[in-house]
């Protein structure tokens, strides 16, 4: 069951989801550690890739490439003479407002997951932002890695949703996006310190697997061991 997975094991599953053969439904065999649990359903549609595992864990993957992330969400560098594209903010059923791109991604996952037994959610990057929105809507245990801030409502009760935990590296600038004060993560967020200084881009999942394995944290004493989050 998902509640027997540690945070590190969950991170390894998300990393393996990036290497899954979605076009051939996994190919000859599922890569470890996905094969240890089994894939119930693979989803790829309109740029979204997701897996539902045999233990009813939904994995939403995003992008490991920083420039793809910016191009998809902000279009910070439009061509000369073109008007800069604006990402709208959209309101959910609770009245909370979300970054429009993340909300549309989450809505697509919501429609595809309707009628499917899902007991927990995890995701990285864009998938992590959508996972937060789904976790708050479905009230399911949710763990995200390297997620941007999807909530565009300050002081909204949904920000304190107890069943969601986010893991962010302090040197991962995606976790601080959008760079506006009204944006928030949903749930509890652990900000993790790097070991030493480097100029690399520390957003890809392998960087999260490494830092969680070494359990480097900033102002908090330790990382949660597993999925015993919220009520």
JODARA-V890765 format. One record per helix or strand of 2 or more residues. SS is the DSSP state (@ for helix, = for strand). FROM is the first residue (numbers start at 1). TO is the last residue. If there is no record, write none. Layout:
BEGIN
SS	FROM	TO
SS	FROM	TO
END
This chain:
BEGIN
@	2	4
@	7	18
@	34	37
=	39	45
=	48	53
=	57	61
@	66	73
=	89	91
=	97	99
@	100	113
=	120	124
@	126	138
=	141	145
@	157	160
=	164	169
@	173	176
=	188	192
@	205	213
END
